[in-house]
Amino acid sequence: MAILLRPASWGLFSWRGYCSRGTQGRLSAGFVEALKAVVGSPHVSTAAVVREQHGHDESMHRCQPPDAVVWPQNVEQVSRLAALCYGQGVPIIPFGTGTGLEGGVCAVQGGVCINLTRMDRILELNPEDFSVMVEPGVTRKALNTHLRDSGLWFPVDPGADASLCGMAATGASGTNSVRYGTMRDNVLNLEVVLPSGQRLHTAGPGRRFRKSAAGYNLTGLFVGSEGTLGLITAATLRLHPVPEATVAATCAFPTVQAAVDSTVHILQAAVPVARIEFLDEVMMDACNRHSKLNCCVAPTLFLEFHGSEQALAEQVQRTEEIIRHNGGSHFSWAKEAEERSRLWAARHNAWYASLALRPGCKGYSTDVCVPISRLPEILVQTKEDLEAWRLTGSASPLRARGPGWDGARATALSSGPPGTIVGHVGDGNFHCILLVDPEDPEELLRVQAFAEQLGRRALALHGTCTGEHGIGLGKRQLLPEEVGAVGMETMRQIKATLDPQGLMNPGKVL
C-alpha cells in the first residue's frame, strides 16, 4: 500500500481553524513521481498550504487536507490517475470550486485530491437541440457568458459560481428551480471516470436525447452521488430559451405566516413564477446592510417572472392580488436588467450578509425541504424555535420592523448568536443560517441539536433533510431515517459494486 490510511474522524461542527497537518510523506516518493509522470511536475503539489486549501469547503467541517493535489488537463489523464490511485489503495477526492456546504471535499482518509478546474472547455454546443457539453472546470457563469449571443441560457443557479459538474455531483438547485427544475432535471448525459479508470457515458457516448426508456437511469445515479462513485469529467446539459421579458419584485409581509401563505397561494393559482424566495426580517436587515439595499425590514418575498410582455402583465396582476389578500405591502418592481441584477446579487450574497452579522464567527446552513402544503407549518415553527433555542438575532421574530428599527442594537442585545432564514420556498426548501462561535462548546452543541431536530421535523412532515446541499459528512446520521434500512443497503450495494475498495471520496454519504 502506498499510503497508511488515517482514521476517519470528523464531527458535524468540528472547527476548521486548525487543520490536520503532518501528513506529507504518507505517499511514497515513488508514488508522487508516478503522479507527476501522468500530469507533469507543475501539476502536482504536496505543499502544505495547497493541501490545506483543498481540505475544506465553505462549511464548518474541520479542514482535512489530502496528501497531494493534482490538476489533470484531460480525461485520459483523469483515467490514468484513477487507475494509479486505485491500484495502490490511495483514496481519491474530486475537487471543483470548493463551494460546497457539507464537507464534501474533506480528505478524511488522506489520499489524492483531483482538482478538475483546468479542464474548462465547452466541448459542444447544439442550439437546435437545446444542449451543451462541458468539462468539469466550466462554471455556471462562464457557460452563460458563452451563451450570451445564442438566445439560450442555463438557469440552475445555486448562488455560488460553482462548477457545473460539481453541481451535478451534489444534485444542486437554486433560485430558478421552481420554474426550470434542479440539476436532476437538466442533466442529459455524463461522462464519468470510474475508480478503475474506465470511462462511462451514462446515456451512451454522444447521446443528448430529451427522453429515453433504455435500461437503468445511470445518469440519475451519478447526479447527487457526491464524488463517491466516480469522477464526472463531462456533462451534457439541457439549455432553455432566454425569456422575452423579465420582471422582478420584492414585497414585505407582517408575519412569516403571511409570506409563506402567499407563496402557497401563488403556486396553487398556477402562476408560472420563475423565482420565489423568502427572507426573514433578520436576513432582510443583513442584506440591506451588506448589499446596500433599502428594503423594508420585515419577512419578505423576492419574486421574478419570465415570459412575453402580455403574459407578464397577467402574472404580475394575479400575484399582486394574492399578496395583498395576505397583507403584503411595500411592493418594489425591478424591470431593468441592472436593477434585477442588484436585487438577485443581494439574495445570492445572503450567506455573506449573514456572516457579517457576527464577524469572526462561522456559519452553518440547514437545508430541509418539505411538501409545499407543509411549508407554512414548518417555517413558522422553525422561526419560533430559533428564538426558543437562542439562535436568532431578532428581538421579536414575527413582526415587521418599521423605518426606525435598530437592527444592530437588537442583534447586540440578543441573548444568543444571530440566525437567519432564507429559502427557495417555491420548492418547499429553506435554510437557517446559524452563526456560531467555534470556541464556544455550548453554542456548538445548541446548533447541532437544533439542526438535527429540524431535520427530523422535516422527515416527520414527509420531507427530506437536504434539498440541495447533499449529505456529505454532516447529514449521514439522518440518511437512514430518511430512506430506511432497505434503501441504505441498496445504496451500499451500489457503492460496493462501483467502488469495492471504498476509495472514492471515502466517509461521505454512507
Long-range contacts (C-beta under 8 A, 24 or more apart in sequence): 1-88, 1-89, 2-27, 2-28, 2-31, 2-88, 2-89, 2-90, 3-27, 3-31, 3-67, 3-88, 3-89, 3-90, 3-91, 3-110, 3-111, 5-89, 5-91, 5-109, 5-110, 6-108, 6-109, 6-110, 7-109, 8-108, 8-109, 8-506, 8-507, 9-108, 10-61, 10-62, 10-64, 10-103, 10-106, 10-108, 10-473, 10-507, 11-61, 11-62, 12-61, 12-448, 12-451, 12-473, 12-474, 13-60, 13-61, 13-364, 13-436, 13-438, 13-444, 13-447, 13-448, 14-60, 14-61, 14-62, 15-60, 15-62, 15-362, 15-438, 15-439, 16-56, 16-60, 16-61, 16-62, 16-63, 16-362, 17-438, 18-62, 18-63, 19-52, 19-55, 19-56, 19-62, 19-63, 19-64, 19-65, 20-55, 20-62, 20-63, 20-64, 20-65, 21-48, 21-65, 23-51, 23-65, 23-67, 23-110, 24-48, 24-51, 24-67, 26-67, 26-110, 27-67, 27-68, 27-90, 27-112, 31-88, 31-90, 32-68, 34-84, 35-68, 35-70, 35-81, 35-84, 35-112, 38-70, 38-72, 38-77, 38-80, 38-81, 38-84, 39-70, 39-71, 39-72, 39-73, 39-77, 39-81, 43-70, 43-71, 43-72, 43-73, 43-118, 44-68, 44-69, 44-70, 44-71, 45-69, 45-70, 51-113, 53-98, 54-93, 54-95, 54-98, 54-105, 54-107, 54-113, 54-115, 55-105, 55-106, 55-107, 56-98, 56-103, 56-105, 56-106, 57-98, 57-99, 57-100, 57-101, 57-102, 57-103, 57-104, 57-105, 57-106, 58-98, 58-99, 58-100, 58-101, 58-160, 58-351, 59-100, 59-101, 59-102, 59-103, 59-364, 59-472, 59-474, 60-362, 60-363, 60-364, 60-436, 60-438, 61-102, 61-103, 61-106, 61-472, 61-473, 61-474, 62-106, 63-106, 64-106, 64-107, 64-108, 65-107, 66-91, 66-93, 66-107, 66-110, 66-111, 66-112, 66-113, 67-107, 67-110, 67-111, 67-112, 68-112, 68-113, 69-95, 69-112, 69-113, 69-115, 70-112, 70-113, 70-114, 70-115, 71-115, 71-117, 71-118, 72-114, 72-116, 72-118, 72-119, 73-118, 73-119, 74-119, 75-119, 75-191, 75-193, 75-199, 75-233, 75-234, 78-114, 78-116, 78-119, 78-193, 78-231, 78-233, 79-193, 79-197, 79-198, 79-199, 80-197, 81-112, 81-114, 82-114, 82-193, 82-194, 82-195, 82-196, 82-197, 82-231, 83-196, 83-197, 85-111, 85-112, 85-503, 86-195, 86-196, 86-197, 86-501, 86-503, 89-501, 89-503, 90-503, 91-503, 91-504, 91-505, 91-506, 92-195, 92-231, 92-503, 92-504, 92-505, 93-227, 93-505, 94-169, 94-227, 94-231, 94-232, 94-505, 96-136, 96-137, 96-162, 96-163, 96-165, 96-166, 96-169, 97-139, 97-160, 97-161, 97-162, 97-163, 97-166, 99-160, 99-161, 99-162, 99-166, 100-166, 100-170, 100-469, 100-470, 100-472, 101-365, 101-367, 101-469, 101-472, 102-466, 102-469, 102-470, 102-471, 102-472, 102-473, 102-474, 102-475, 103-472, 103-473, 103-474, 103-508, 104-170, 104-226, 104-227, 104-470, 104-472, 104-473, 104-505, 104-508, 106-473, 106-507, 108-473, 108-506, 108-507, 109-506, 109-507, 111-503, 111-506, 114-231, 116-163, 116-165, 116-231, 116-233, 117-163, 119-233, 122-146, 123-234, 124-236, 125-150, 126-208, 127-151, 127-152, 127-239, 129-208, 130-238, 130-239, 130-240, 130-241, 131-188, 131-208, 131-236, 131-237, 131-238, 131-239, 132-236, 132-237, 132-239, 133-189, 133-208, 133-234, 133-235, 133-236, 133-237, 134-164, 134-165, 134-234, 134-235, 134-237, 135-165, 135-233, 135-234, 136-163, 136-164, 136-165, 136-166, 136-231, 136-232, 136-233, 136-234, 136-235, 137-163, 138-163, 138-164, 138-165, 139-163, 139-164, 140-164, 140-167, 143-237, 147-239, 151-241, 151-242, 152-239, 152-240, 152-241, 152-242, 153-239, 153-240, 153-242, 154-186, 154-237, 154-239, 154-240, 155-179, 155-180, 155-186, 155-240, 156-180, 156-181, 156-182, 156-183, 156-186, 157-348, 158-468, 159-347, 159-348, 159-349, 159-350, 159-351, 160-348, 164-235, 164-237, 165-190, 165-232, 165-233, 165-234, 165-235, 168-222, 168-223, 168-232, 168-235, 169-222, 169-223, 169-224, 169-225, 169-226, 169-227, 169-232, 170-224, 170-226, 170-468, 170-469, 170-470, 171-223, 171-224, 171-468, 171-470, 172-468, 173-424, 173-427, 173-429, 173-467, 173-468, 174-424, 174-468, 175-275, 175-277, 175-304, 175-344, 175-347, 175-348, 175-424, 176-274, 176-275, 177-424, 177-426, 177-427, 177-429, 178-267, 178-273, 178-274, 178-275, 178-276, 178-424, 178-426, 178-427, 179-272, 179-273, 179-274, 179-275, 179-306, 180-240, 180-274, 182-468, 183-223, 183-224, 184-220, 184-223, 184-224, 185-238, 186-237, 186-238, 187-219, 187-223, 187-235, 187-236, 187-237, 187-238, 188-219, 188-236, 188-237, 188-238, 189-219, 189-235, 189-236, 190-219, 190-222, 190-223, 190-232, 190-234, 190-235, 190-236, 191-232, 191-233, 191-234, 191-235, 192-222, 192-229, 192-230, 192-231, 192-232, 192-233, 193-230, 193-231, 193-233, 194-229, 194-230, 194-498, 195-230, 195-498, 195-499, 195-501, 195-503, 195-504, 199-233, 200-230, 203-236, 207-236, 208-236, 210-238, 221-494, 224-470, 225-509, 226-470, 226-471, 226-472, 226-505, 226-508, 226-509, 227-504, 227-505, 227-508, 228-495, 228-499, 228-504, 228-505, 228-506, 228-508, 228-509, 228-510, 229-494, 229-495, 229-498, 229-499, 229-504, 230-498, 230-499, 230-504, 243-274, 243-306, 243-307, 244-307, 244-308, 244-309, 245-306, 245-307, 245-308, 245-309, 245-312, 246-274, 246-304, 246-305, 246-306, 246-312, 246-335, 246-337, 246-340, 247-304, 247-305, 247-312, 247-316, 247-333, 247-334, 247-335, 247-340, 248-275, 248-302, 248-303, 248-304, 248-305, 248-333, 248-334, 248-335, 248-339, 248-340, 248-343, 248-344, 249-302, 249-303, 249-304, 249-316, 249-319, 249-331, 249-332, 249-333, 249-334, 250-295, 250-300, 250-301, 250-302, 250-303, 250-330, 250-331, 250-332, 250-334, 250-343, 251-300, 251-301, 251-303, 251-323, 251-328, 251-329, 251-330, 251-331, 251-332, 252-295, 252-296, 252-298, 252-299, 252-300, 252-328, 252-329, 252-330, 252-400, 253-298, 253-299, 253-300, 253-301, 253-326, 253-327, 253-328, 253-329, 253-400, 254-298, 254-299, 254-327, 254-399, 254-400, 255-299, 255-327, 255-398, 255-399, 255-400, 256-280, 256-299, 256-379, 256-380, 256-383, 256-397, 256-398, 256-421, 257-376, 257-380, 257-398, 258-299, 258-326, 258-327, 258-328, 259-299, 259-300, 259-301, 259-326, 259-328, 260-375, 260-376, 260-379, 260-380, 260-425, 261-326, 261-376, 262-301, 262-322, 262-323, 262-326, 262-328, 263-301, 263-372, 263-375, 263-425, 263-426, 264-372, 264-373, 264-375, 264-376, 265-322, 265-325, 265-326, 266-319, 266-322, 266-323, 267-372, 267-426, 269-318, 269-322, 271-315, 271-318, 271-319, 271-322, 272-305, 272-306, 272-307, 272-315, 273-303, 273-304, 273-305, 273-315, 273-319, 273-426, 274-304, 274-305, 274-306, 275-302, 275-303, 275-304, 275-344, 275-426, 276-301, 276-302, 276-303, 276-304, 276-424, 276-425, 276-426, 277-301, 277-302, 277-303, 277-347, 277-422, 277-423, 277-424, 277-425, 277-426, 278-302, 278-379, 278-421, 278-422, 278-423, 278-425, 278-430, 279-347, 279-350, 279-420, 279-421, 279-422, 280-383, 280-394, 280-397, 280-420, 280-421, 280-422, 281-394, 281-397, 281-400, 281-401, 282-357, 282-392, 282-393, 282-394, 282-397, 282-407, 282-411, 282-418, 282-419, 282-420, 282-421, 283-350, 283-353, 283-354, 283-420, 283-421, 283-422, 283-433, 285-401, 285-407, 286-350, 286-353, 286-354, 286-356, 286-357, 286-407, 286-420, 287-346, 287-347, 287-349, 287-350, 287-353, 289-353, 289-356, 289-407, 290-346, 290-349, 290-352, 290-353, 290-356, 291-342, 291-345, 291-346, 291-349, 291-353, 293-342, 293-343, 293-346, 295-330, 295-332, 296-329, 296-330, 296-400, 296-401, 297-400, 297-401, 297-405, 297-407, 298-330, 298-400, 298-401, 299-398, 299-400, 301-328, 301-425, 302-343, 302-344, 302-347, 304-340, 304-344, 347-422, 350-420, 350-422, 350-433, 351-433, 354-418, 354-420, 354-433, 354-435, 355-435, 357-393, 357-411, 357-418, 357-420, 357-435, 358-393, 358-417, 358-418, 358-435, 358-437, 360-437, 361-417, 361-435, 361-436, 361-437, 361-438, 362-435, 362-436, 362-438, 363-433, 363-434, 363-435, 363-436, 364-433, 364-434, 364-436, 364-447, 364-451, 365-431, 365-432, 365-433, 365-434, 365-469, 366-431, 366-432, 366-434, 366-451, 366-454, 366-455, 367-429, 367-431, 367-465, 367-466, 367-467, 367-468, 367-469, 367-475, 368-429, 368-430, 368-454, 368-455, 368-457, 368-458, 368-463, 368-464, 368-465, 368-466, 368-467, 369-427, 369-428, 369-429, 369-430, 369-458, 369-463, 369-464, 369-466, 369-467, 369-468, 370-428, 370-458, 370-461, 370-462, 370-463, 370-464, 371-428, 371-461, 371-462, 371-463, 372-428, 374-428, 374-461, 374-462, 374-463, 375-425, 375-428, 375-430, 377-461, 378-457, 378-458, 378-461, 378-463, 379-421, 379-423, 379-425, 379-430, 381-457, 382-421, 382-430, 382-432, 382-454, 382-457, 383-421, 385-450, 385-453, 385-454, 386-419, 386-421, 386-432, 386-450, 389-416, 389-446, 389-449, 389-450, 390-414, 390-415, 390-416, 390-417, 390-446, 391-416, 391-417, 391-419, 391-432, 391-434, 391-446, 391-447, 391-450, 392-416, 392-418, 392-419, 392-420, 393-417, 393-418, 393-419, 393-420, 394-418, 416-443, 416-446, 417-443, 424-467, 424-468, 427-467, 428-463, 428-467, 429-467, 429-468, 452-477, 452-478, 456-481, 470-509, 471-508, 471-509, 472-508, 472-509, 473-507, 473-508, 476-508, 476-509, 476-510, 479-509, 479-510
